[in-house]
């Protein structure tokens, strides 16, 4: 039986404390007035040229950012007709201040969702294995259940962040803006706060209810004299997968796509799903390798690791397919209200925007293409760390351009958010793994799983 070591527990707590201090600092250090924001903006412009040409480029970019955040074209046209300069316009500076104040919220949300999606994806992968009656994976079920122990606190924190961030993330919550925007008015039947909040609560409750009953029946299986707990687990898994297909799609729309309510993509929910699954399988592999290294998973062999690495490889390719499909179709069509989404990211996030593609596609291909490498623990761990870094950047790029525009950085707040949620993740996963034996009992496919070799 695994026991969470005192050193690892202390490391997790230190990460959480340092992260919390950094997050508090981040929230306290944002500008509180338009004057402070103007000083920061002036400093920012020094690095983007000077004179009339820079002013013209900045004005054009401001229009793109404001449209990205739901400003109507009519409102922007009014500003131009009145001769308002982008740097002197009071409404614009209020918007800049708003974006700068959003930065710590965005940093916290990126890290919070990143670790929550690992637990959620692990739960989905667990349900898929159960519903498919897979014979290779039951020896890994306790590892998966341990990782999903993070889901309850992680999902609650994410829900609280999106609720209290409010207009910092979601311009459709601004009633004055909606009153001037016909597109947002048409979407108000779906994008309204009460209905949006109810949906979010349903997501969190539904995901965690399945986790609770799945864990309960999995443990009951250890002492069961019949197959009732297994049948219950199978039944709940099928229902959960149907529930997840719907809620993952609407969650992607509610929590991410509605940050830019004028923009939409029919591939978006699948794109988020691919990130969730590949990150989850990667963490399952890393935790499995770590536990096996300390002698706690002697019944897991390199064939199990090979299959996990195949999923890492396959879903990395699937993610790339979705990314390219979404990008290529929007970029080629060049429809203004669609292509604005990528223009902002290419102009202001260029190095990490294209670097993310290399990290999430090229490196996994190079490292995991060879079948033999998939059986080598340290190769899988290296590939896993690279994949996780890449998909953190992926979530970063989903959130930051839509919420803070060009005023992004990776500084104390972002690092602190990562530290806090990493510490909480390690603590919760360690506690989940330590509660029971890592070897499940009485699963009908356990013998097949233990003798899985090829």
N, C-alpha and C positions, 0 to 999 in steps of 0.2 A: 504493500500500500504506500502510495506517495504521501510525503509530508512536506508542506511548505516550509522551507528552511528559514531560520531567523534572519540570515543575511539577505535573502531574497525579499523577505517581508520588509526588512528595514530599508532596502533599496527602493521598494515600491512606495513606502511612506515618505521617504526623502524626496522622491520624484514628485509626489503629490503636493507636498508642502512647498517646494521650490516653484512648482508650476502654479500653485494658487497665488503665491506672492507675486510672480511675474504677471499673472492675469490681472490682479488687482492694480498693479503698477500700470498695465496697459490701459485699463479703463480710466484711471485717474490722470493719465498723461495726454489724453486726447484734447485738442483745442476746445474751449468752451464758448468762444465768441468768434464772430466773423473776422475781427481784427487779427486774432491769433491765426485763424485759418489763412488770412491773406498773407501773413508773414511766411507761413510754410509754403504757400503757393508760389510766392515770389522766389523763394529759395529753390523750389522745384523747377521753375521756369529757367533759372540760370543754367541748368543742365540740358535745356532743350532749345538753345539759341536765343537770340534777342532781336529786337527791331520789328519792323512791320511784317516781315515774312513769318516770323515765329508767332506773332499775334494772330495773323490770319490762319495759320495751321492750328493754333490752339482753339480759335473760335470754331473752326470746322469740327475739331475733335469734340468740343463741348456739345455741339449739336448732336453728334453721334451718341455720346454718353447719355445725354438727357433723353433722347429717343429710346435708348436701351432701357432706361429706367421708367419708361411709361409716359414721358412727356408727349403731349400731342403735337403733331406737326403744325397745327393752327396756332398753338401757344408760342412755338418757336418762331413762326413767321411773324407774329405780332411783335416780338422782341426786335426782329430785324427791321420791320417797318418803322418802329419808333426810334431806330438808330442806337439801340443799346449796345455798347461794347461788351464783349464777353467778360472782360476783366473788371469792368466797373458796374456791371449790372448786379443789383442787390439780390435779385432772385437767384442768379447764378452762384453768388458767393454763399448764400444760404445752402444751396445744393452741395457746394464743395465742403462746407462745414459738416453737413449731414453725412457725406461720404467718409470724411475723416473720423467722425465719431462712430461710424459703423465698423471700422477696422477691427477693434477688439472683439466685437460680437462675431464678426466673420471668422476670425482666427479661432475662436472657441468652437464655433459651429463646424468648421472644417475638421478639426481634430476629434471632436465629439462624434460626428457622423462617421468618420473614418474607422474608429474603433468599434462603434456600434454596428457598422455594416459587416465587419468581420464576424462578430457574434451572430448576426442575423443570417449571413451567408452560410455559416457553419450549420445553423439550425436547418436551413433549407437543404443543404447537402445531406445532412443526416436524414431528413424526411424523404429525400429522393432515394437514398440507399435503402431505407426501410420499405417504402412503397414499391420499389423495384425488386425487392427481395434479393438484393445483391449478395453474392456468396463470399466476396473477397474482403468486405469492409467491417463486419461486426467486431473484429478485434480492436478497431479504432473508435468504437462507439463511445467509450468512456472518455477518450480524449476530446471528441466532439462535444459531449455533454459538459465537460469541464469548461471548454471555451464558451459555450452558450450561457454559462453562469453569469457572464458579464451583461447579457442582454437586458435584464430588468433595470439595473441602474443606468446603463448606457442609453437605452431608449427613452427612459423618463427624462434624463438630462437633455437629450436632443429635443424632445418635445417642449420642454421648458424654455430652451434657448429660442426656438422658432416662435414660441408664443410671446415671450417678453421682448424679443428683438423687434417685433411689430413692423412699423414702417421703415426701419433700418434695412430690412430685407425685402419687404413686399409693398411696392408702391400702390397696389390696388387697395390697400387698407387706408389710404389717404382719401377721405371723402371729397375733398375739394378737387383733387386731381381727377377722380372718377367723374365728378360732375361736369368736367370740361372735356372728357375723353369718351367719344362714342364707342370705341373698341372695348374699353374697360366696362362701360355700361352694358354692352352686350354679353360680357362674360360674368357679370355680377351675380347671375343666378347660381353659378358654381363658385366663383371667387368672392365669397362673402365670409366674414369672420366666423359667425356661428357655425355655418356648415363646414367650413375649413377646420375649425377646432374639433367638431364632432368626429370628422374623418380621422384626424390625427389621434384622438383618444382611442378610436376603434382599432387603428393600426397597432398601437402599443399594447392594448389589452389583448387583441387577438393573437399577436405573435407570442406574447408571454404566457397566455393560457395554454397554447400548444406546447411550449417548452415545459411548463409545469406538469402537464399530464403525460408528456412523452418521458420525462425523467422519472415520474412516479411509476409508470408501467415498466420502464426499463429496470428499475431497481426491484420492483415486485417480481420480475422474471427470475431473479436470482434464487428466490425461495419458492417459486411456483411449482406445483405438481401437475399442472396442465398448461395448455397454450393460451389461456384466456388473456393474460397480460400482453402476450405477443400479438394476438389478434386485435386487441384494443389499440396497441401502438400502431399497427398497420392501418387500421381504420382512421385513427386520428391523423396520421401522416397524409393519407389521401385527401382528407378534408382540408388540412392545413395548406397543402400545395395548391388546391383550388382557391383557397382564401388568399394565399400569397400572390398568385398570378394577378389578381385584381388589385390588391392593396399596394403591391410594389409599384404598379403602373401609376396609380393615383398618388402615391407618396412621392414619386419622382416629379409628377406635375405640380403637386402642392408645395413641396419644400424646395424645389430647385427651379423648375421651368417657370413658375409664377414669379420668380425674382425679376424676370424680364417678360412681363405679361403680354407684350405685343408679339413676342416670338414664340414659335412652336415647332416641334419636329416629331414626326410619327415614329421615329426610331429612338427617341430619347429614353423611354422606359427600358427598352432592351439594352441600351448603352449603359445605363446605371446598373442593371442586372448583371451584365458581364463584369463590371468592376467589383460588384459585391461578391460574386462567386469566385473569381480568380483570387481575390485577396483572402477569402475565407479558406480555400483549399491550400493556399500558400502557408497560412498560419497553422493549419492542421499538420502540414508536413514539417514545419519548423518545430512545433511543440512535440511531435512524434519523435523526431531526431533527438531533441534535447532530453526527453524522458528515456529514450533507448540508450543514450550515452551514459546515463547514471544507473543503468540496469533495471529500469522499472517496466520495460515493455519487451521482455525477452521473447515473447510469443509473436512479436511483429518482425517480419523478415524483409529482405531487400525487395521482394516482389511487391509487397504492400507499398513501400516507398516509391517503387517504379510506377505504380498506378497513380499515386498522388502526383508525381512529377508529370505524368502524361496529362492529367487534368490541368495542371499549371500551364503546361505547354499549349494544350488545346484551347483553353479559355483565353489565353493571351492572344492567340491567333483570332479567336472569335471576337474579342474586344477590338482588335485592330480592324477587322472586317467591318464592324459596326461604326467605328470612328471614321474610317475612310468613306463608307457609304453615306453617312450623314454629311460629312464635310464636302465630298465631291459633288453631291447632288445640289447642295445649297450654293456652293461656290460657282458651279457651272451655270446654274439658273440665274444667279446674280439678281435676285429680287431684293430690293432695298430693305424691306422689313425683315427679311430672313438673313441676308448676308451681313447685316450690322453686327450680329452676334459674333461672327468670326473676325470681322475687321477690328473690333476692339481688342480681341485677344492677340491677334497678329501684330497690331501696332504697338501695344503697351506690354505684352507678355511674350514677345517673340522668342527669346532664348528657351524659356521653359515650356512654351507651347509646342515647339517642334522638338525640343529635347525630350519631352515626355513620350513622343512616338518612338524615339530610339530606345529609351529605357524600357518601355512597355512591350515593344515588339522585337527589336533587333537583339537585345541582350538575352531574353528568354529563348529566342530561336538559336542563337549561337551556343548558349550553354547547354540547353536541354534537347537539342536536335538529336544528338547521339544517344542511342538507347542505353548503352553501357553507363553513360554519365548519370542517367536517371536513378541508378542504383548506388551511386556514391553520395554519402550523406553530406559531405562538405560542399559538393557541387550543388546539390539541391538547396542547401541553406544559402549559398551565395546567390543563386538565382532567385530564391525567395525574398531575400533582403532587397535586391534590385527591384523586383516586382512590387513590393510594398512601397518603396520610395516612389516608384512611378505612379502608383495609384493614389498615393497621398497627393502628389502633384495634380493628378487628374481631378480629384475633389476640390483642391485649391483653385483650379482653373474653372470649375463649375460655379464657384461661389464668389471669389474675389472680384473678377471683372464686372459681375452684375451688381455688386454691392458697394465696392469702394472705387471702381473705375480705375483711373491711372495712378491713384494714390496708394499703391501697394508696396509692400516690402516683406522680407522675411527677417523679422527682428525678435526682440525680447518677447513680445506678446505671442507670436506664432510658436516660438520655441517653448515658451512656458505652457501653452495649451497642449502641445505634444507631450511634454513631461508629465503634466497632471493626468491626462487620460491614459498615458502609457503606464504610470504607476497604478492607477485604478484598475486598468485591464489586467496587469500582472497579479495584483492582489486578488481580484475576483476569480480569475482563471485558476490561480494557485489554490484558492479555497475550494473551488468546484472540483478540482482534481483530487484534493486531499480527503474528501468526505467518504469515498468508497473505494473498493478494490478496482484497479484499472483493468482487470480481466472480467468481462461480463460472463454471466452463467445462463445456461438453459436457452440460449437463443438457438432456434432450429438450424441456423446456418453457421454456428460457431465452429464446429469441427471442420467444415469446409474452409472456413476462413483461416483457421490455424494451420491447415495443410496447403495453403495457397502458394504454389510455386510454379514458375514457368520460365 
